[in-house]
């Protein structure tokens, strides 16, 4: 999991520690440097008031990853001093949480600005261009690569010095592409087997029946509905738990049919809910 980036700088925390340290009298021989605080994984760290921040999750060179409110946060090692209870930093939990939230909000804003169609997507270390952004929304980011398009979770992206990057190395991304390609091929084969004239086509949630297959080819599938026939792109079909599905809700499908046939779109806001209620006894029986 990608660490929350740079919420507080090593310099600012280092200065805070220095400001709180007692001044050494001039001319006094320097004492031997004291051993630093124990920052081994599992060690609990504390804030300036002695409240628990969380345990050290891992060592990251000059930094340590600390679990704060269940989330990993990276802190520089020189931000810690020895306290009565254990490793301590000079800010409170509330201040640290606010800094993390502020940095996360800034990172999210920067990411949204960077996720534009055509933007280069680089590997975790920024050295390899993996592909370009095709489209992005809350559900994920579609990346165009030399071997095809792949959808990647939005939280796998971040903005660094080299631009838009993912948490994947080039090798990890290639392996993920191969796995996605295999899964896509398996789903495509299942859809091909299910595309028979008369087969029911269900909505995105698998509850509402949108129509039945009339005919199909490599590019399109013609679906017969109560309002007429409509051609849908072959790529919109998948196999779900309920069988053959199209990537439309009942409302979206009704609007598409109305546009294609010129018919008035029916009021279908409750279609999925009604279908779900009708299917519920069967679902319970199946379980």
C-alpha positions in Angstrom: 0.0 0.0 0.0 1.3 3.4 -1.0 2.4 5.5 2.0 0.8 8.9 2.6 3.3 11.2 1.2 5.1 14.1 2.9 2.6 15.2 5.5 5.2 16.9 7.6 8.8 17.5 6.6 11.9 16.1 8.3 13.1 19.7 8.6 10.1 21.1 10.4 9.9 18.3 12.9 13.7 18.4 13.3 13.4 22.1 14.1 10.6 21.5 16.6 12.8 18.9 18.4 15.7 21.3 18.4 13.6 24.1 19.8 12.5 21.9 22.7 15.9 20.7 23.6 17.9 22.3 26.4 20.7 24.5 25.3 24.2 23.2 26.0 26.5 25.6 27.9 29.4 26.9 25.9 32.7 25.4 26.7 31.1 22.2 28.2 32.7 19.1 26.6 30.4 17.3 24.4 29.0 14.2 25.9 28.9 10.9 24.0 25.8 10.8 21.8 23.0 8.9 23.5 21.4 5.9 21.8 18.4 6.9 19.8 14.9 5.8 20.6 13.8 2.2 19.8 11.9 2.3 16.5 11.7 -1.4 15.9 8.5 -2.7 14.2 5.8 -3.2 16.9 7.2 -0.5 19.2 4.4 1.9 20.3 5.1 5.6 19.8 3.6 8.5 21.7 2.8 12.2 21.1 4.1 15.2 23.0 1.4 14.7 25.7 2.1 11.0 26.2 -1.0 9.8 24.3 -0.6 6.8 22.1 -0.1 7.4 18.4 0.3 3.8 17.3 2.8 1.1 16.7 5.8 1.2 14.2 4.7 -0.9 11.2 8.0 -1.0 9.4 11.4 0.5 8.9 11.9 2.6 5.8 15.5 3.7 5.9 15.7 7.2 7.2 11.9 7.0 8.0 9.6 4.7 9.8 6.0 3.8 9.0 3.7 4.3 11.9 0.1 3.1 12.1 -2.2 6.1 12.9 -5.9 5.5 13.2 -5.5 2.3 11.3 -3.6 3.9 8.4 0.2 3.9 7.6 1.9 7.2 8.0 5.6 7.9 7.2 7.7 9.9 9.7 11.4 10.8 9.7 13.4 9.0 12.3 15.0 12.2 13.5 11.5 13.4 14.5 11.6 11.0 17.5 13.1 11.4 20.9 13.2 9.1 23.9 10.3 9.7 26.2 9.3 8.2 29.5 6.9 5.7 27.8 8.9 5.2 24.7 9.6 7.0 21.3 8.0 10.4 21.3 7.4 13.2 18.8 6.8 16.9 19.5 3.3 17.2 18.2 0.0 15.8 19.5 -2.1 13.1 17.9 -4.7 15.7 16.9 -2.0 17.9 15.2 -0.5 14.9 13.5 -3.9 13.7 12.3 -4.8 17.1 11.0 -1.4 17.3 9.1 -2.1 13.9 7.6 -5.6 14.8 6.5 -4.4 18.1 5.0 -1.7 16.3 3.1 -4.1 13.6 1.9 -6.5 16.2 0.7 -3.7 18.0 -1.2 -2.6 14.7 -2.7 -6.1 13.8 -3.8 -6.5 17.2 -5.4 -3.2 16.9 -7.3 -4.1 13.4 -8.4 -7.5 14.5 -9.8 -5.7 17.2 -11.7 -3.1 14.7 -13.1 -5.6 12.0 -14.1 -6.4 13.5 -17.5 -6.9 11.6 -20.8 -3.5 11.2 -22.5 -1.5 11.7 -19.3 1.6 9.3 -19.1 1.4 6.7 -16.3 4.8 5.7 -14.9 5.9 2.8 -12.7 6.5 3.1 -9.0 10.0 4.4 -9.3 9.1 6.7 -12.2 11.5 5.2 -14.6 9.1 3.3 -16.9 6.1 4.6 -18.8 3.4 2.0 -18.4 0.8 3.6 -20.6 -1.5 6.6 -20.8 -4.8 7.5 -19.1 -7.8 6.8 -21.2 -10.5 7.8 -18.7 -10.8 8.1 -14.9 -13.8 8.1 -12.5 -14.5 7.1 -8.9 -14.6 3.4 -9.9 -11.0 3.4 -11.3 -8.7 4.5 -14.0 -8.6 2.9 -17.5 -5.0 2.8 -18.7 -4.1 2.3 -22.4 -1.0 0.1 -22.8 0.7 -1.4 -25.8 -1.1 -4.7 -25.1 -4.6 -3.2 -24.5 -6.6 -1.3 -21.9 -6.7 -2.2 -18.3 -8.7 -0.8 -15.3 -6.6 0.1 -12.3 -8.0 1.2 -8.8 -7.7 4.9 -8.4 -5.9 4.5 -5.0 -3.0 2.8 -6.9 -2.0 6.2 -8.4 -0.1 9.1 -6.9 1.7 12.2 -8.1 5.5 12.4 -7.7 8.4 14.4 -9.0 8.2 12.5 -12.3 4.5 13.0 -12.7 1.7 10.5 -12.5 2.9 7.2 -11.0 1.4 3.9 -9.8 2.3 1.8 -6.9 3.3 -1.0 -9.4 6.8 -1.7 -10.6 7.0 -2.4 -14.4 7.2 -6.1 -13.7 4.2 -6.1 -11.3 2.2 -4.1 -13.9 3.1 -6.5 -16.7 2.0 -9.5 -14.5 -1.3 -7.7 -13.6 -1.9 -7.0 -17.3 -1.4 -10.7 -18.1 -3.7 -11.7 -15.4 -6.4 -9.2 -16.5 -6.0 -10.4 -20.1 -6.5 -14.0 -19.0 -9.6 -13.0 -17.0 -11.0 -11.0 -19.9 -10.5 -13.8 -22.3 -12.3 -16.2 -19.9 -15.2 -13.8 -19.5 -15.4 -13.2 -23.3 -15.5 -16.9 -23.9 -18.4 -17.2 -21.4 -20.3 -14.3 -23.0 -19.8 -15.9 -26.4 -21.3 -19.2 -25.1 -24.2 -17.4 -23.5 -25.1 -15.2 -26.6 -27.8 -17.3 -28.0 -31.1 -16.1 -29.6 -33.7 -15.9 -26.9 -31.2 -15.6 -24.0 -32.2 -13.2 -21.3 -30.2 -10.1 -20.9 -30.1 -8.6 -17.3 -29.2 -5.2 -16.1 -26.0 -4.1 -14.4 -27.1 -5.3 -11.0 -28.3 -8.6 -12.4 -31.9 -8.1 -11.2 -34.0 -6.4 -14.0 -34.4 -8.3 -17.2 -33.7 -5.8 -20.0 -34.7 -8.0 -23.0 -33.6 -11.1 -24.9 -30.9 -11.6 -27.5 -32.2 -11.4 -31.1 -28.9 -11.7 -33.0 -25.2 -10.8 -32.6 -21.9 -10.4 -34.4 -18.4 -9.5 -33.3 -19.3 -5.8 -32.9 -22.9 -5.6 -31.7 -25.7 -7.5 -30.0 -29.3 -6.8 -31.0 -31.6 -7.0 -28.0 -35.4 -7.4 -28.3 -37.3 -5.3 -25.8 -41.0 -4.5 -25.2 -40.4 -1.1 -27.0 -38.5 -2.6 -30.0 -35.1 -3.8 -30.9 -31.8 -2.0 -29.9 -28.2 -2.7 -30.9 -25.7 -2.6 -28.1 -21.9 -2.8 -28.4 -20.6 -6.4 -27.8 -18.1 -5.0 -25.3 -21.0 -3.9 -23.0 -21.8 -7.6 -22.1 -20.4 -9.6 -19.3 -21.2 -12.7 -17.3 -22.5 -12.0 -13.8 -23.9 -14.2 -11.1 -27.3 -14.1 -12.7 -26.1 -14.9 -16.2 -25.7 -12.6 -19.2 -25.6 -8.9 -18.2 -25.2 -5.6 -20.0 -23.4 -2.7 -18.5 -26.6 -0.6 -18.0 -29.0 0.0 -15.1 -32.6 -0.3 -16.0 -33.0 3.4 -16.3 -29.9 3.8 -18.5 -31.2 1.0 -20.8 -34.7 2.4 -21.0 -33.1 5.8 -22.1 -30.9 4.0 -24.7 -33.9 2.1 -26.1 -36.0 5.3 -26.3 -33.2 7.1 -28.1 -32.7 4.2 -30.6 -36.4 3.6 -31.2 -37.9 7.0 -30.8 -40.3 5.7 -28.1 -40.9 7.5 -24.9 -38.7 6.3 -22.1 -40.9 4.5 -19.4 -40.6 5.4 -15.8 -38.2 2.7 -14.6 -36.7 4.2 -11.5 -38.1 1.3 -9.4 -37.5 -1.4 -11.9 -34.4 -2.8 -10.3 -35.9 -2.7 -6.9 -39.1 -4.4 -8.1 -37.1 -7.1 -9.8 -34.9 -7.6 -6.8 -38.0 -8.0 -4.6 -39.5 -10.5 -7.1 -36.2 -12.5 -7.2 -35.6 -12.4 -3.4 -37.5 -15.6 -2.5 -35.6 -17.5 -5.2 -32.3 -16.1 -4.0 -33.1 -17.2 -0.4 -34.1 -20.6 -1.6 -31.0 -21.0 -3.7 -28.9 -20.3 -0.6 
